[in-house]
Amino acid sequence: MTPGIKSESILDRTINADFLEIAPNLPRAFVDLLIVDPPYNLAKNYNGRAFRKTDHADYQAYTEAWLERALPLLKSDASIYVCADWQTSVSLAPVLERRLNVRNRITWQREKGRGANANWKNCTEDIWFATVGSSWHFDLEAVMIKRRVIAPYREEGQPKDWEETDDGRFRKTCPSNFWDDISIPYWSMPENTDHPTQKPEKLLAKLILASCPPGGVVFDPFLGSGTTSVAAKKLGRRFCSVEIDEEYCLWAEKRLALAETEKAIQGYAGGVFWERNTTKEQKKARR
């Protein structure tokens, strides 16, 4: 890869490389949405590449390193989402606040998680939302949630802000910064891989629909098994992703090939996000 490379030549591709090394050769200001799922500050094996837990200062230096290389790639109105667990969040937040405009912290619930004998079970993760500048794209209507109505309210005998269907009563609601509708990929789901920290397509779909305009460019410097690229492709966005592990790149390419014909995203149908485990309603919405 040489300096001055044109963005069109790397769009809709997976680059097998170390982002920290190749970043200076990537095009400037071509990214609408940056999604970063870096190794958390935990001991983890990524297909033979060991990431070791380090101290707070060293992890902050690591964050500074990839952020400094990523910022020149972003448009002036770009948005950024950075994934973390609760411990990594403590290190991430001050670095992001120094370099970006931090807008919110999303906490999403994992229905899986290891128990602990002398501590609370850890079953949530964070996603920090930030922007480069004071203006940014955000499409609220694209990320509405369809929830079942528990206590329906009527006005003059008519449903108030909800609809009655053959399968029940539902309301479209605005999303908050706590997400409890995400299912972790499991063995029978088409999107599932053996990657140790794979993110669900539904999770990435929310970020992309909210913060990347149709036809815009999504960039992921730590692609892993390919979820960001696959979700972007299914949702009509351009993408460019970097992944250091060759086998993970191959997994991503296989998933991208399958996405040519399989456009469905579990939990998203009919232009809305459904609560967890609402398969029946989703199938009807696709008709």
C-alpha positions as CSV (number, residue, x, y, z in Angstrom):
1,M,0.0,0.0,0.0
2,T,1.4,3.4,-1.0
3,P,0.8,6.9,0.2
4,G,-1.9,8.8,-1.7
5,I,-4.0,5.7,-2.2
6,K,-7.6,6.6,-3.3
7,S,-10.5,5.7,-1.0
8,E,-12.4,4.0,-3.9
9,S,-9.7,1.4,-4.2
10,I,-10.1,0.1,-0.7
11,L,-13.9,0.4,-0.2
12,D,-15.9,-2.7,0.4
13,R,-12.7,-4.6,1.2
14,T,-11.1,-6.4,4.1
15,I,-7.4,-5.4,4.5
16,N,-5.2,-8.1,6.2
17,A,-2.7,-5.9,8.1
18,D,-1.8,-4.3,11.4
19,F,-3.8,-1.0,11.5
20,L,-1.2,0.7,13.6
21,E,1.3,0.1,10.8
22,I,-0.8,0.9,7.7
23,A,-2.8,3.8,9.0
24,P,-0.5,6.5,7.6
25,N,-1.1,5.1,4.1
26,L,-4.9,5.2,4.2
27,P,-6.8,8.1,2.6
28,R,-7.5,11.2,4.6
29,A,-11.1,12.2,5.6
30,F,-13.0,9.4,3.9
31,V,-14.9,7.9,6.9
32,D,-18.4,8.8,8.0
33,L,-18.6,6.3,10.9
34,L,-15.7,4.8,12.8
35,I,-16.6,1.7,14.8
36,V,-13.8,0.4,17.1
37,D,-13.9,-2.9,19.0
38,P,-10.3,-3.0,20.2
39,P,-8.9,-5.8,22.5
40,Y,-10.2,-5.0,25.9
41,N,-7.7,-4.7,28.8
42,L,-8.1,-8.4,29.5
43,A,-5.9,-11.5,28.9
44,K,-7.3,-13.0,25.7
45,N,-6.1,-15.3,23.0
46,Y,-7.0,-14.3,19.5
47,N,-6.2,-17.3,17.3
48,G,-2.7,-17.6,18.7
49,R,-2.1,-13.9,19.3
50,A,-2.1,-13.2,23.0
51,F,-3.3,-9.9,24.3
52,R,-2.1,-9.4,27.9
53,K,-3.8,-7.4,30.6
54,T,-1.7,-4.3,31.4
55,D,-1.8,-1.4,33.7
56,H,-4.1,1.6,33.3
57,A,-1.4,3.9,31.9
58,D,-0.2,1.4,29.3
59,Y,-3.7,0.7,28.1
60,Q,-4.3,4.4,27.7
61,A,-1.1,4.7,25.7
62,Y,-2.4,1.9,23.5
63,T,-5.7,3.7,23.0
64,E,-3.9,7.0,22.2
65,A,-1.8,5.1,19.6
66,W,-4.8,3.8,17.5
67,L,-6.9,6.9,18.0
68,E,-4.2,9.2,16.8
69,R,-3.9,7.1,13.6
70,A,-7.6,6.9,13.1
71,L,-8.5,10.6,13.5
72,P,-7.0,11.8,10.2
73,L,-9.2,9.3,8.4
74,L,-12.5,10.8,9.6
75,K,-14.7,13.4,8.0
76,S,-15.3,16.6,10.0
77,D,-18.9,15.4,10.8
78,A,-18.0,11.8,11.5
79,S,-19.2,9.8,14.5
80,I,-17.2,7.3,16.5
81,Y,-18.3,4.3,18.6
82,V,-15.8,2.5,20.8
83,C,-16.6,-0.8,22.6
84,A,-15.4,-1.7,26.1
85,D,-16.1,-3.7,29.2
86,W,-16.5,-1.8,32.5
87,Q,-12.8,-2.0,33.4
88,T,-11.6,-0.9,30.0
89,S,-14.1,2.0,30.0
90,V,-12.3,3.5,33.0
91,S,-9.1,3.8,30.8
92,L,-10.9,4.7,27.6
93,A,-13.0,7.6,28.7
94,P,-10.3,10.2,29.6
95,V,-8.5,9.5,26.3
96,L,-11.7,10.0,24.2
97,E,-12.6,13.1,26.1
98,R,-9.2,14.7,25.3
99,R,-9.5,14.1,21.6
100,L,-13.2,14.0,20.8
101,N,-16.6,15.3,21.8
102,V,-18.1,12.5,23.9
103,R,-21.9,12.4,23.5
104,N,-23.0,9.4,25.4
105,R,-22.2,6.0,26.8
106,I,-24.4,3.1,25.7
107,T,-24.6,0.1,28.0
108,W,-25.9,-3.1,26.4
109,Q,-26.9,-6.3,28.2
110,R,-25.4,-9.6,27.4
111,E,-27.7,-12.4,28.3
112,K,-24.6,-14.5,28.8
113,G,-21.9,-14.0,31.4
114,R,-19.8,-15.9,33.9
115,G,-20.9,-16.0,37.5
116,A,-18.7,-15.1,40.4
117,N,-18.7,-16.3,44.0
118,A,-17.7,-13.0,45.6
119,N,-18.8,-10.4,43.1
120,W,-21.7,-9.5,40.8
121,K,-22.1,-11.3,37.6
122,N,-20.7,-9.2,34.7
123,C,-23.4,-9.2,31.9
124,T,-23.1,-5.7,30.4
125,E,-20.7,-3.9,28.1
126,D,-20.2,-0.3,27.1
127,I,-20.1,1.5,23.8
128,W,-18.8,5.1,23.9
129,F,-20.4,7.5,21.4
130,A,-18.4,10.5,20.3
131,T,-18.1,12.9,17.4
132,V,-15.3,14.8,15.7
133,G,-17.1,18.1,15.7
134,S,-20.3,19.9,16.7
135,S,-22.4,18.6,13.9
136,W,-23.0,14.9,13.0
137,H,-25.5,12.6,11.3
138,F,-28.1,10.9,13.6
139,D,-31.2,9.2,12.2
140,L,-33.5,8.5,15.1
141,E,-36.3,7.2,13.0
142,A,-34.1,4.4,11.6
143,V,-33.4,2.9,15.1
144,M,-36.9,2.9,16.6
145,I,-37.8,-0.1,18.8
146,K,-41.0,-2.0,18.6
147,R,-42.1,-3.0,22.1
148,R,-45.1,-5.0,23.3
149,V,-47.5,-2.7,25.2
150,I,-48.1,-3.9,28.8
151,A,-50.6,-1.3,29.9
152,P,-52.3,0.2,26.8
153,Y,-53.6,3.7,27.1
154,R,-56.6,4.9,25.1
155,E,-57.8,8.4,24.2
156,E,-61.5,8.6,23.3
157,G,-61.6,4.9,22.9
158,Q,-58.7,4.8,20.4
159,P,-55.1,3.5,21.0
160,K,-52.8,6.2,22.1
161,D,-49.3,5.9,20.5
162,W,-49.7,2.1,20.0
163,E,-51.3,-0.2,17.5
164,E,-53.3,-3.4,17.8
165,T,-52.4,-6.3,15.6
166,D,-53.4,-10.0,15.4
167,D,-50.3,-10.8,17.5
168,G,-50.8,-8.2,20.2
169,R,-50.4,-4.6,21.0
170,F,-47.1,-2.8,20.1
171,R,-45.6,0.6,20.4
172,K,-42.7,2.2,18.5
173,T,-40.4,3.8,21.0
174,C,-37.2,5.9,20.9
175,P,-34.1,4.0,21.9
176,S,-32.3,4.9,25.1
177,N,-28.6,4.4,26.0
178,F,-29.5,1.0,27.7
179,W,-30.0,-1.8,25.3
180,D,-31.6,-5.0,26.6
181,D,-32.7,-6.5,23.2
182,I,-29.4,-7.9,22.0
183,S,-28.8,-11.7,21.5
184,I,-25.2,-13.0,21.6
185,P,-24.6,-15.2,18.5
186,Y,-25.0,-18.8,19.4
187,W,-24.3,-22.1,17.6
188,S,-27.5,-22.3,15.5
189,M,-27.4,-18.6,14.3
190,P,-26.0,-18.1,10.8
191,E,-23.8,-15.3,11.9
192,N,-22.1,-17.3,14.6
193,T,-18.3,-17.9,14.3
194,D,-15.6,-19.2,16.7
195,H,-14.2,-15.7,17.3
196,P,-13.9,-15.2,21.1
197,T,-15.4,-11.7,21.2
198,Q,-17.8,-11.6,18.3
199,K,-20.3,-8.8,18.4
200,P,-23.9,-9.4,17.2
201,E,-25.0,-8.0,13.8
202,K,-28.0,-6.4,15.5
203,L,-25.7,-4.4,17.8
204,L,-23.7,-3.1,14.8
205,A,-26.8,-2.4,12.8
206,K,-28.1,0.1,15.4
207,L,-24.8,2.0,15.3
208,I,-24.7,2.0,11.5
209,L,-28.4,3.0,10.9
210,A,-28.2,5.8,13.4
211,S,-24.8,7.3,12.5
212,C,-23.9,6.6,8.9
213,P,-26.0,8.0,6.1
214,P,-27.1,5.7,3.2
215,G,-24.1,5.1,0.9
216,G,-21.7,6.5,3.6
217,V,-18.5,4.8,4.6
218,V,-18.1,2.7,7.8
219,F,-14.5,1.9,8.9
220,D,-13.4,-0.7,11.4
221,P,-9.7,-1.0,12.3
222,F,-10.1,-4.2,14.4
223,L,-12.6,-6.2,12.3
224,G,-12.3,-9.6,14.0
225,S,-14.8,-12.0,12.4
226,G,-16.4,-9.4,10.1
227,T,-19.6,-8.3,11.8
228,T,-19.1,-4.5,11.1
229,S,-18.5,-5.1,7.4
230,V,-21.4,-7.6,7.1
231,A,-23.9,-5.3,8.8
232,A,-22.8,-2.3,6.7
233,K,-23.2,-4.3,3.5
234,K,-26.6,-5.6,4.5
235,L,-27.7,-2.0,5.2
236,G,-26.5,-0.4,2.0
237,R,-23.4,1.3,3.4
238,R,-19.8,1.2,2.0
239,F,-17.2,-0.2,4.3
240,C,-13.5,-0.6,4.8
241,S,-12.1,-2.8,7.5
242,V,-8.6,-3.9,8.8
243,E,-7.8,-7.1,10.5
244,I,-4.4,-8.4,11.5
245,D,-5.3,-12.1,11.6
246,E,-5.5,-13.8,8.2
247,E,-7.9,-16.5,9.3
248,Y,-10.3,-14.0,10.7
249,C,-10.2,-12.1,7.4
250,L,-11.2,-15.3,5.6
251,W,-14.2,-15.7,8.0
252,A,-15.2,-12.1,7.2
253,E,-15.0,-12.7,3.5
254,K,-17.1,-15.8,3.7
255,R,-19.7,-13.9,5.7
256,L,-19.7,-11.1,3.2
257,A,-20.2,-13.6,0.3
258,L,-23.2,-15.0,2.2
259,A,-24.6,-11.5,2.7
260,E,-25.0,-11.2,-1.1
261,T,-28.1,-13.3,-0.8
262,E,-29.0,-13.3,2.9
263,K,-29.8,-9.8,3.9
264,A,-31.6,-10.5,7.1
265,I,-30.4,-9.3,10.5
266,Q,-31.6,-11.1,13.5
267,G,-33.9,-8.8,15.6
268,Y,-34.3,-6.2,12.8
269,A,-37.3,-6.4,10.4
270,G,-39.9,-4.1,8.9
271,G,-37.7,-1.1,9.5
272,V,-37.7,-1.4,13.3
273,F,-35.7,-3.3,16.0
274,W,-37.7,-5.9,17.9
275,E,-37.4,-6.9,21.5
276,R,-35.4,-10.0,22.1
277,N,-37.1,-13.3,21.2
278,T,-39.9,-11.9,19.0
279,T,-39.3,-14.1,16.0
280,K,-43.0,-14.5,15.1
281,E,-43.6,-10.8,14.7
282,Q,-40.3,-10.4,12.7
283,K,-41.3,-13.0,10.2
284,K,-44.6,-11.2,9.6
285,A,-42.9,-7.9,9.2
286,R,-40.7,-9.3,6.4
287,R,-43.8,-10.2,4.3
